[in-house]
Amino acid sequence: MHFSNLLPRLPAIAALEVWWLGALAAFFIAALSPVLAQPAHDRAANRRGPGQPIRILPIGDSVTHGGRTDRPEYTYRYPLYFMLRKAGYNVDFIGSRRSGTNEDAVWPDRDGVPFDPDHEAYYGGTTGYVRDRLQERIASYPVAPDIALILLGGNDIESNDPAQFIIAPLIEIIATLRTKNPSVTVLVGHLPEHDLKSRATRPLIERMAKELSTPNSPVATVHHYEGWWERPSLPWTHTFDWAHPNLRGQQKMADMWFSAMVRYLERMKHD
């Protein structure tokens, strides 16, 4: 694959290939060393026991964080949680945060069932910023994630070097997740927007997922851009403002996450 044809503003292909090899080497060192150093009893403690819920960690920026009081910006997490429950999955959303960007934002109960608001998302956060917060906080998680949902890059998209500012931090995020649970399943969402830079970043994310995925810790992508309409003036739009999903967009994203998760949920349900 010739990235120079896809990303004319990136460095020359040779430089990108050198970066990629270096990033992968750093990833494997970062991912493997803490796991080997972790005592066997600690690794066992991170495993989900019989009857325990499947732990899902949403990681992202404003599209995952949400929680504004001036509009129903509940994010995909809200419909996804109730979809999972309705389908019969015993799940627990986890993360170090519970509130929205406005502290008094409320996620309504549905049919008398409260929403599980835990997450690791930061309104306005770049991929590197969220990586740093996750690295600071994951050691304090009382349980390890079984599945991580990552949607990042929207606040880095103006950068002329997505390899450095999006892909490299994503690799480190996956390594960090694997220090907590070496068997974590990672789903990386593509940015839904159709601008040139979002489209140009997609092959980089696909390649990253392919090269980092293992049978023990799969990494897969979720194509949120498929059928996505971001122009707010359209009656069928999926956004409030070109970037943040409205109720229609939140449901669409939840549907995409759910479809991508089912195969892994079914396997975990019977573990």
C-alpha distance (Angstrom), angle and dihedral (degrees) to the residues before:
residue distance angle dihedral
M1 . . .
H2 3.80 . .
F3 3.80 106.7 .
S4 3.81 90.7 -175.0
N5 3.80 88.2 71.3
L6 3.78 90.9 52.5
L7 3.79 101.8 37.4
P8 3.79 109.5 34.1
R9 3.80 91.7 174.8
L10 3.80 94.5 55.3
P11 3.81 120.6 94.3
A12 3.79 117.5 -86.1
I13 3.78 116.0 -66.4
A14 3.81 93.7 -105.1
A15 3.78 91.5 55.8
L16 3.79 91.4 47.3
E17 3.80 91.3 50.8
V18 3.80 90.2 51.0
W19 3.80 89.7 49.6
W20 3.79 91.1 48.4
L21 3.79 94.0 52.1
G22 3.80 90.8 47.2
A23 3.80 92.1 48.0
L24 3.78 91.8 49.8
A25 3.80 91.8 48.7
A26 3.80 90.3 50.3
F27 3.77 89.7 47.6
F28 3.77 95.1 53.9
I29 3.79 92.1 46.1
A30 3.81 91.4 48.8
A31 3.79 94.0 43.2
L32 3.78 99.7 43.9
S33 3.80 104.4 37.8
P34 3.84 98.3 60.7
V35 3.80 90.8 45.1
L36 3.80 92.3 52.7
A37 3.79 90.6 45.2
Q38 3.79 93.4 49.1
P39 3.82 111.6 99.5
A40 3.79 114.3 -110.2
H41 3.81 92.2 -118.7
D42 3.83 90.3 54.4
R43 3.78 91.5 51.2
A44 3.79 89.6 49.5
A45 3.82 90.4 50.9
N46 3.81 89.6 58.3
R47 3.79 92.2 57.8
R48 3.78 117.3 99.3
G49 3.79 112.5 -114.1
P50 3.82 127.4 -139.8
G51 3.78 112.1 -68.8
Q52 3.78 94.3 12.0
P53 3.81 118.6 128.0
I54 3.78 123.4 -99.9
R55 3.80 104.9 -104.1
I56 3.79 115.9 -135.3
L57 3.81 122.3 -169.2
P58 3.84 116.1 -161.6
I59 3.82 110.3 -156.8
G60 3.77 123.8 -175.6
D61 3.78 152.8 86.7
S62 3.82 129.9 -79.4
V63 3.82 93.3 -42.4
T64 3.81 87.3 63.8
H65 3.82 98.0 30.7
G66 3.81 102.7 48.4
G67 3.77 118.3 145.2
R68 3.79 104.7 140.8
T69 3.79 118.6 157.6
D70 3.82 96.5 -146.8
R71 3.83 94.2 66.5
P72 3.82 138.5 12.5
E73 3.79 95.0 -91.1
Y74 3.80 95.5 157.8
T75 3.84 93.3 146.7
Y76 3.78 126.9 -140.7
R77 3.81 89.7 -67.8
Y78 3.79 91.9 76.8
P79 3.82 101.0 56.7
L80 3.81 91.2 33.8
Y81 3.78 93.0 58.0
F82 3.79 93.1 53.6
M83 3.81 92.4 42.7
L84 3.79 89.3 56.0
R85 3.79 92.4 48.3
K86 3.80 92.8 46.9
A87 3.80 89.6 51.7
G88 3.79 89.2 56.1
Y89 3.79 100.1 -106.4
N90 3.79 118.1 144.3
V91 3.80 100.9 -138.7
D92 3.77 138.3 166.3
F93 3.79 121.2 -162.3
I94 3.81 108.7 -144.1
G95 3.81 138.2 -171.5
S96 3.78 139.8 113.9
R97 3.82 94.9 -90.8
R98 3.80 134.0 66.2
S99 3.81 108.3 167.8
G100 3.77 132.7 78.7
T101 3.77 127.5 -120.7
N102 3.83 86.2 -83.6
E103 3.79 107.7 53.6
D104 3.81 92.6 -142.4
A105 3.81 95.2 51.7
V106 3.80 112.8 127.0
W107 3.80 131.3 -150.2
P108 3.82 105.9 -154.0
D109 3.78 123.3 -126.8
R110 3.77 114.7 -111.0
D111 3.81 118.5 -140.2
G112 3.77 88.6 -18.4
V113 3.82 93.0 -52.7
P114 3.83 116.6 120.2
F115 3.78 120.7 -133.0
D116 3.82 118.7 -112.7
P117 3.84 102.3 -127.9
D118 3.83 102.1 -175.8
H119 3.80 114.9 130.3
E120 3.81 145.9 138.3
A121 3.79 101.5 -128.2
Y122 3.79 133.4 127.2
Y123 3.79 125.6 -157.3
G124 3.81 107.1 -124.3
G125 3.81 93.3 6.8
T126 3.79 121.2 150.9
T127 3.79 118.9 -139.9
G128 3.80 90.8 -103.0
Y129 3.80 92.5 49.1
V130 3.79 92.8 52.0
R131 3.81 90.3 46.0
D132 3.81 89.4 55.6
R133 3.80 93.4 48.5
L134 3.80 92.0 48.9
Q135 3.80 91.6 49.8
E136 3.80 89.8 51.3
R137 3.78 96.1 48.1
I138 3.80 110.6 30.7
A139 3.81 94.1 81.7
S140 3.82 88.2 63.1
Y141 3.82 94.1 54.0
P142 3.81 107.3 116.0
V143 3.81 89.8 -146.8
A144 3.80 134.9 26.7
P145 3.81 123.9 -114.7
D146 3.79 118.0 -107.0
I147 3.80 91.4 -168.3
A148 3.81 128.2 21.7
L149 3.80 121.7 -161.3
I150 3.81 111.1 -158.2
L151 3.79 124.3 -171.1
L152 3.81 112.9 166.3
G153 3.79 141.9 135.2
G154 3.78 102.2 75.0
N155 3.79 91.9 108.4
D156 3.82 92.3 45.2
I157 3.77 96.7 49.6
E158 3.81 94.1 101.4
S159 3.79 89.2 61.7
N160 3.80 115.9 104.3
D161 3.81 90.3 -143.3
P162 3.82 111.5 58.0
A163 3.80 89.6 164.7
Q164 3.80 89.9 65.1
F165 3.78 101.2 33.6
I166 3.82 102.2 35.8
I167 3.81 111.4 17.7
A168 3.81 99.3 40.7
P169 3.84 93.6 51.7
L170 3.81 90.5 44.9
I171 3.81 89.5 55.3
E172 3.79 89.5 51.7
I173 3.81 91.7 47.9
I174 3.81 90.2 54.9
A175 3.80 90.4 48.0
T176 3.81 90.0 51.0
L177 3.81 91.8 50.2
R178 3.79 90.3 51.6
T179 3.79 91.9 54.5
K180 3.81 87.3 61.8
N181 3.80 95.5 40.3
P182 3.83 118.8 6.9
S183 3.82 88.3 -163.5
V184 3.80 97.6 52.0
T185 3.80 117.7 140.8
V186 3.81 111.2 -135.3
L187 3.80 124.0 -158.8
V188 3.81 114.1 -170.9
G189 3.78 115.1 -161.6
H190 3.78 121.5 -145.2
L191 3.79 116.1 -131.0
P192 3.81 106.5 -97.3
E193 3.82 96.5 -141.6
H194 3.79 120.4 103.1
D195 3.81 99.6 -143.8
L196 3.79 118.1 130.2
K197 3.80 96.9 -102.9
S198 3.80 94.5 47.6
R199 3.80 89.4 51.9
A200 3.78 92.1 46.2
T201 3.81 92.0 53.1
R202 3.81 93.8 55.5
P203 3.82 98.1 81.3
L204 3.80 89.8 50.6
I205 3.80 91.3 54.0
E206 3.79 91.9 45.9
R207 3.78 91.6 51.5
M208 3.79 92.4 47.0
A209 3.80 92.0 51.6
K210 3.80 92.7 47.7
E211 3.79 93.8 49.7
L212 3.81 96.7 43.5
S213 3.79 98.9 42.6
T214 3.80 116.7 105.5
P215 3.81 131.8 178.2
N216 3.80 89.1 -111.1
S217 3.80 95.9 45.4
P218 3.80 111.5 22.6
V219 3.80 121.5 -159.6
A220 3.80 115.7 -160.6
T221 3.79 135.6 168.4
V222 3.79 130.7 -125.5
H223 3.80 117.0 -148.5
H224 3.78 102.6 -142.8
Y225 3.80 91.0 164.3
E226 3.80 92.7 70.5
G227 3.81 108.3 108.8
W228 3.81 91.4 -6.0
W229 3.82 121.6 150.7
E230 3.79 115.4 -169.8
R231 3.84 101.9 172.7
P232 3.84 104.6 109.7
S233 3.82 94.2 -151.7
L234 3.79 93.0 64.8
P235 3.82 115.2 96.4
W236 3.80 89.2 -135.0
T237 3.80 95.4 45.3
H238 3.79 120.2 142.9
T239 3.82 96.7 -151.1
F240 3.78 142.1 64.0
D241 3.79 93.9 -146.1
W242 3.84 111.2 3.1
A243 3.82 91.7 -80.6
H244 3.82 114.6 40.8
P245 3.81 116.4 67.8
N246 3.81 118.8 -118.3
L247 3.80 120.6 -148.3
R248 3.80 91.3 -76.7
G249 3.79 91.0 49.4
Q250 3.80 93.5 45.3
Q251 3.79 90.3 54.6
K252 3.79 92.3 46.1
M253 3.79 91.5 52.3
A254 3.80 90.7 47.2
D255 3.80 89.4 52.5
M256 3.80 90.8 52.4
W257 3.81 94.0 47.8
F258 3.80 90.9 46.8
S259 3.80 93.5 51.0
A260 3.80 90.7 50.0
M261 3.81 93.1 47.3
V262 3.80 101.1 48.2
R263 3.81 97.9 85.6
Y264 3.80 91.2 51.1
L265 3.80 93.9 42.3
E266 3.78 91.3 52.9
R267 3.79 91.4 51.6
M268 3.81 92.8 47.0
K269 3.79 92.4 46.3
H270 3.79 89.1 62.7
D271 3.82 97.6 40.2
